[in-house]
Amino acid sequence: MAANGELLAHAYYTAMSKKNISELEEYLHSDVQMISPFVKIAGKEAVLGAIKKFTSYFETLTIRAHFGSDNQAVVIYDVAIAAPIGNVNSVAYMNFKDNRIFKIELFFDARPFDKK
């Protein structure tokens, strides 16, 4: 596994786009935290549960850009979700510890999800 945060983040979201849960699990630190407009959760099992739910919703995930350093990265991506939600432009700010994802902060407009 790559040590550079940008490479880890890109690999993680590439696996996310393929809905590859077993690969996604390999990138997560045991004490991973996830913060989004909907939830604030901690622990690998809880985060994996949220990831499984998320991957069941979207049709496609397309990485637009990514950049970072050894211990942090940002990924900008689009998620296509069935109507009435549609396209969701998203940003993930990630922190790394022990060559794993330690914290994921998700930023997106949550208003379209009220329509579901």
SVG drawing of the C-alpha trace seen along z (x, -y; Angstrom):
<svg xmlns="http://www.w3.org/2000/svg" viewBox="-39 -22 44 30">
<polyline fill="none" stroke="black" stroke-width="0.4" points="0.0,0.0 1.3,-3.4 2.5,-5.7 1.5,-9.0 -1.9,-10.3 -2.9,-11.4 -2.2,-8.0 -4.1,-6.3 -7.1,-8.6 -7.2,-8.0 -6.9,-4.3 -9.7,-4.3 -12.1,-6.3 -11.2,-4.1 -12.2,-1.1 -15.3,-3.0 -16.3,-3.6 -16.1,0.1 -18.0,0.8 -15.2,3.1 -15.9,3.3 -13.1,5.8 -10.6,3.5 -12.1,0.4 -11.7,2.2 -8.0,2.6 -7.5,-1.2 -9.3,-2.0 -7.6,-2.4 -9.2,-0.5 -10.0,-3.8 -11.3,-5.5 -13.8,-8.4 -16.3,-9.6 -18.1,-13.0 -20.7,-13.9 -23.8,-16.1 -25.8,-13.0 -23.6,-11.2 -20.5,-11.3 -19.3,-7.8 -16.2,-6.1 -14.7,-2.6 -13.9,-0.5 -17.1,1.6 -19.4,-1.4 -17.7,-3.2 -17.8,0.0 -21.5,0.2 -22.0,-3.4 -19.8,-2.6 -21.9,0.5 -25.1,-1.6 -23.6,-4.3 -22.4,-2.0 -25.9,-0.5 -27.3,-3.9 -25.1,-5.3 -24.9,-4.4 -21.5,-5.8 -18.8,-7.7 -16.4,-9.7 -13.2,-11.3 -12.7,-14.8 -9.5,-15.7 -7.3,-14.7 -4.3,-16.2 -2.5,-15.9 0.6,-15.1 1.8,-12.3 -0.9,-12.6 -3.8,-14.3 -5.6,-14.5 -8.6,-16.0 -10.7,-14.1 -13.3,-15.9 -15.8,-13.6 -19.3,-13.3 -21.8,-10.7 -24.7,-9.8 -27.7,-8.7 -31.1,-7.7 -33.9,-10.3 -35.0,-12.4 -31.5,-13.0 -29.4,-13.0 -25.7,-14.2 -24.1,-15.1 -20.8,-17.0 -18.7,-16.0 -15.4,-16.6 -13.7,-14.3 -11.0,-15.7 -8.9,-12.7 -6.3,-12.3 -4.0,-9.3 -2.3,-7.5 -0.2,-4.3 -0.6,-4.3 -4.4,-4.0 -7.3,-6.4 -7.9,-7.7 -10.5,-10.4 -12.9,-11.2 -14.8,-14.5 -17.4,-14.6 -18.8,-17.8 -21.8,-17.9 -25.2,-19.6 -27.5,-17.3 -30.7,-19.1 -31.5,-16.8 -31.7,-13.8 -34.7,-15.4 -36.6,-14.6 -36.0,-10.9"/>
</svg>
